[in-house]
Every structure is written in C-alpha cells, then in structure tokens.
C-alpha cells in the first residue's frame, strides 16, 4: 500500500479527508490489527483493500497486483455477519466455492471441513436464523477461509458479541489462521484483542487517519493476558492512543457546535 488516501465529498459539496496518504507493507501470512479512534479511517482503509472503495490517491496492492474492485482472492468478514438468509449454513460456506466453479462434491467436502474447524459441522444443514450471533460469525469466518484466498479482511468481527463469546471466537480464529496462514488485516477497537491476535498492531491517528506507530507483538500463542509483558504492550498502545482520542473528542465536539 503506497500513499493511499481517501477524500469523501458530502451531499453539500464539502470535501472531507478521511485518510491521509498512508503507506504500509504487510507480509504474506501476517496478522495485522488496526486500532484507533472512531472515525479515524480504519474501515475506510479496509474497504479500499477489499476493493469496495476506490482510493483518492496512491495505489493499494495485494500480491504485487493493484486492487481494482472486489475479488474472490480477498475474503471479507463484517461485524454484521452478512450471511445469506435464503441459504442454509453449508450453502453460505459453499457460496464462494461455487463462484470459483469448484465441483459440487469437492466444495461440499471443503465446506464441511471448515465448519468442523469452527465447531459447526453438526449445524451444517441448519438455517442461519436458527443460529446465535457467535455461531453466525463462525459461519462467516469459515466462509471467508473456505475459498482459499490470499488475504482475509475483518472489520470489527467480534464487536457485537458478549465478552465470553468474543474470547472463544478469538481462540478459534487463531487456530484456523495458524492452520491456514492467510494474511489477515483486522480492525478492532479493543486494544486487548489486538494484542491477543496480532503479529503487529498499527495505531492510527484521529481523523484524517494516518499511521502513528506500528508495534510488533513478540509473544508466542496462546498469549496470557495477565502477564506483565502482555500488559506492557497494552500500556504502550494506550499511550499512543491517548492524545489521538483527545483529538477525536475535540473534533466531535466541534462538529456538534
């Protein structure tokens, strides 16, 4: 990603800079989390990588190829699950495989294997409206990995879940990532979650978003959240975020006047 920036134009014709020209290299198989104040451009950056938004400046690449719209090579997991209600669980996981024209028997085997990896093989033929929120998100994760993409993009995937479900899904995500070693770009508001999951944590500034710091997390998995080293990483990230949060609150207050 080289000097990628984004400017939006409001209905009133006002130009709003969401993301200043930003450069970031992510290694294949790396797990990188983006943290920062609300409205700092985290999701904007993720949507540019997904091909859902076009950058105003710079160029975003994956595997050395410029991004021009959505692609089956990039899996996306949203906070809102985004499952297809007219398909059952296994139909949702098979959806991308069908688009890739994987033969029916093969895609069924792949889908069942990934549902097993997230503990949902026994629910393969249930309708999605029969599942809890946490189960729906596990289906979304299985669907994203099933097509064997190079990159998984995740936008606050656990943000709407309770603390116990969130912790369980973090463990399952780590397991499936370690088994498949896809590149993951993960947006979260939780500093603890970022430290639990990531190889590196990218701290972003208040709007217009830019990279303030990049913090490598040198801890083996699974990570003990009460260890002194873990807490030190949390403190370091919070220290970088503190002034940015103050700027963000000031911007919101100014906008309301």
ABEGO torsion letter per residue (X at the ends): XBGBBBBBBBAAGBBBBABBBBBBBBBBGBBBBBBEBBGAGAAAAAAAAAGABBBABEBBBBGGBBBBEBBAABBBBBAAGGBBAABBAAAAAAAAAAAAGBBAAAAAAAAAAAAAAAGAAAAAABBAAABBAAAAAAAAAAAAAAAGBABBBBBGAAAABBAAAAAAAAAAAAAAAAAAGBBBBBBBABAAAAAAABABBBBBBBOBBBBABBBBBBBBOBBBAABAAAAAAAAAAAAAAAAAAAAAAAAAAAAAX
